[in-house]
Amino acid sequence: MHAATAINSQVKTTCCYCGVGCGMLVETEQVSGKLRIKSVTGDPAHPANLGRLCSKGATLHLTAQTHVYEQTRAKHPEWRHSKDAARTRANWDQANELVASRFADIINEHGPNSVAFYVSGQILTEDYYVFNKLAKGLLGTNNIDTNSRLCMSSAVAGYKRSLGADAPPCNYEDIDRASVIFITGSNAAYAHPVLFRRIEAAKEKNPALKIIVVDPRRTDTAQAADLFLQILPGTDIALYHGMLHLMLWEGWLDQTYIDAHTEGFSDLKALVKNYPPKTVAQLCGISESELFEAARLFATSTATLSLYCQGLNQSTSGTAKNSALINLHLATRQIGKAGAGPFSLTGQPNAMGGREVGGLANQLAAHRDLGNPAHRREVADFWGVTDVAEAPGLTAIPMFEALRSGRLKAIWIVCTNPAQSLPDQTLVHQALEAAEFVVLQEAYTNTATAPYADVLLPATTWAEKEGTVTNSERRISRVNPVIAPLGESKNDWQICLDIARLIEKKLERPRRLKDSSLFNFTTAEEIWLEHRALTKGRDLDISGLSYEILDTQGPAQWPYPEGATEGQARLYEDGIFPTATGRAKFLTEDYRSTAEATSARYPIALTTGRLRDQWHGMSRTGTIARLFAHAPKPAIDLSAADAQRLDLHNDELVYVTSARGVQVLPVSITTSVRPSQAFVAMHWGSEYVAGHAGKSMSLGVNGLTSSARDPISEQPELKFSAVKVTKANLP
Ligand code: SF4
């Protein structure tokens, strides 16, 4: 399925934006002898979207056609030999040799933990696999983490601790089978639009379906709710414990299921006695009747499906929030049956694939644990290396802290933009300035991280790549190339392999046990087959699946073991969980407040999130004029009460100041936030927000956010920063 066979034809591939993982049909045409993408349409045969596409997916072909696109794509390698110099064009041999030499020299002098990799949920499973093997296998460092740390690591930890495995038990069809949909910490209308349309369609078909939305903001998702709980920021755990308190009191629990399939309930029962309705309602800022109705609907429906996302995960209590929500499902047996279960939505298109290959600093391939000596030995033997290091690697934020302090010398950043997306941007920019050597593997040059790169390695992007991705419902889909790579750009896995083979020859203390290279792959499929072999016998076993099956029969869910004829739609229908005892665990963790509190100095709680029509740092969506129609410019959403108190009007510029920085933004007075709360979209970078004053203002909203993080998942608290808002007296 290569570009040459795609002339004037239709190619099936997968949308590269979000974790819904929509299938699409791409039509091509010949224009002046050049193969171009003519259109994209939703693939009616793909189970994730059934032919639907959202505004981002439906304009994806335009991102590959514009003049801006041609200007902003990285088309050939670039390098520089001193920090003061401008990068100049290099050829691939020169760039590869420089990266391999610098990485090998630094490792030879300072050891393997002096280098790190910061990768992305945008890359394909095959790309993720080889980078993980390079870091943990060849180099002997676990310093590989991903921008998915910012969006789903609390969900990973939540599933593992409560249910025994990082495996979402549900699928999208459960939306059509649910009686109650409990959307908590998710603005699905914007972040997962096609899924939200499926919810709307389910409601149209079945008006008895109840939709409950829990969110500090009155979002477009909340507009569709039968019951909307506008809780105060960060109070989710108190809400869930309060609901369980009521369920206990009212006798709405399934004691038979609790006794047969779970453990730890008595401790939780004792804890939630401390969450009576009046206390919880006050703490959460809702009424007791709203709390009661949420508990009643959740517990007594025939099938309750929870959908949750960053509102739970991006928190210093993110893991505990996930566990507290899963407690509700276990206690009411809203799990292991059609239309029910705790369903975490992944933000990026392949955050799930990264989890499968162990592409995080604390994971190993195929859901193996870094802390388990037997798992480390299995992987080391499989790869043919001396060992896999025991100590967890640096997760996203500590990675940049180590770079700033000099403990880490070199970083290889793959298809992500930390100089905009990580919290506490002052730290990140200082870290990138302090780094001895920065490699950036990217498809675009218009990112805030690009100026820091000592070497730029041009990567292919959507419509040029081949491999697989896994969406939120464990469904693996093929990604197929439609057009030839632009310029000299190469697939991410190819770039990794070329440099890995050079590094193999330069290491003074080789860890490889065999004579041949660890990276003797020539196609994406060969990489996938090695990944597949590592999954055999594991909870995500895909030993019965192949590229051919995916191409001929369509996308499939894991597990898909040898001999299977289809993937497994739902998990835990037999009530047996992959824990040591076979029972799911009730986790007993108290509500705790956010890391920062509002104060007299910083009286407003700022939260961040997505817009409907933009994606991440806007490298792609920012090149499409029509995608600005919905939200044409950055703004800070404030309540009318705050605007009046501060004597502010729509579009008036304000300083937004936190303990970490200051931004200048126009005001948007809205009913979506309560008094003393504010919202700024995450997408706007320096080119939109800067220009009013000094450098500290040119960091986007993450110049304000905090790097405080969950102690288990290490996910940062992007959903809460204490800020003050004052009139901007600009010249
Ligand atoms: Fe792409 Fe997500 Fe929109 Fe589907 S919902 S078209 S995967 S951005």
Boltz pocket constraint, residues with backbone or C-beta under 6 A from the ligand:
constraints:
  - pocket:
      binder: B
      contacts: [[A, 15], [A, 16], [A, 17], [A, 18], [A, 19], [A, 20], [A, 21], [A, 22], [A, 49], [A, 52], [A, 53], [A, 54], [A, 55], [A, 56], [A, 57], [A, 58], [A, 191], [A, 192], [A, 193], [A, 194], [A, 195]]
      max_distance: 6.0
